[in-house]
Amino acid sequence: MFGIDVSSYQGNINWDVVKNHIDFAILRCGFGQYNSQKDKFFERNYEECRRLGIPVGIYHYSYAKNVDQARKEANLVLSWLKGKEIQLPVYYDIEDDSQIGLGKEMLTNMCVEFCNTIEGAGLWAGIYANKHWFTRILDSEKLGKRYTCWVAQYYDKCTYEGKYDVWQNSSSGRIDGIVGNVDTNYMYRNLIAEIGNKTSNTDVKVEETKEVVQAQPVQNNELNYKKFVSTNNIIYANAQDANNKKNGKALSGAYVNKTMKIVKVYNNAVLADNLIGFFNLDDIRIVDNANANTETIIYTVVAGDYLDKIAKKYKTSVSSIIAKNNIKNPNLIYPGQKLKI
């Protein structure tokens, strides 16, 4: 099944159009542990999906630094979900650079606490992280045995060897009804059928705060998707080390003098394509201004489409679409078919 995940970054979505191109949607409800951090488009996105019968999942971006804060984040999510029907899991999005130094045991325990709190309210819970986090930062074996996992790897295939049910394959998909880029996903387990409709059975009260709270996580940095070459051939295991230029290792020969793309920026550190590792900005040379529009786009065929029409729309060639999708008969495409552009 094919789906998207969205947040306020996608703005005012035309869900009537989007519905024709997806099987499910995972909505960001918010981030952090305070009511002021609720995603400003969450309520609208939820109501539109419910109106149109689009199966819905939820994700929450974490800034927790300990188990108590993870529990507070879970309770905040439950307060936002009170009375809402959910057909997919509530995912704990754990990936922020500020958390890496907490260590594997603490981060894994935070995931367990969040998920157990969500499940205690009668909902399904899961973990979202990128391949690097699942492979090196979290105890993915422990989490994979207990919860459904959603892994991000922006590549033409998922090479994560652990257990997962959903793969986020791109942050630069294009879907009719959404202006700009959107994350696209493939679900390999029919969680919708397994879960059915779940509603939180817990009444949670959340404390307000007068504190200055964490701002919305930065996405779509201007450096994202630009191509670069490593100049000093030093790579780091995490963004914190890359920012501080500590614990660097020699870059694998497979990537020396090779062009890579930046998929995420953390202050003065960047994450390379295929999530191979982190580089300090001082150690790389930007070689072009490629942006998200050069990334693979997932297009859903609608009635009346033909390859030449699609190729012109996305300024590519018919032969490129045929090759990328292994199309045997270029005169035979069908509504609902997913094409990589």
Order of alpha helices (4+ residues) and beta strands (2+ residues): beta-alpha-beta-alpha-beta-alpha-beta-beta-alpha-beta-alpha-beta-beta-beta-alpha-beta-beta-beta-alpha-beta-beta-beta-beta-beta-beta-alpha-alpha-beta
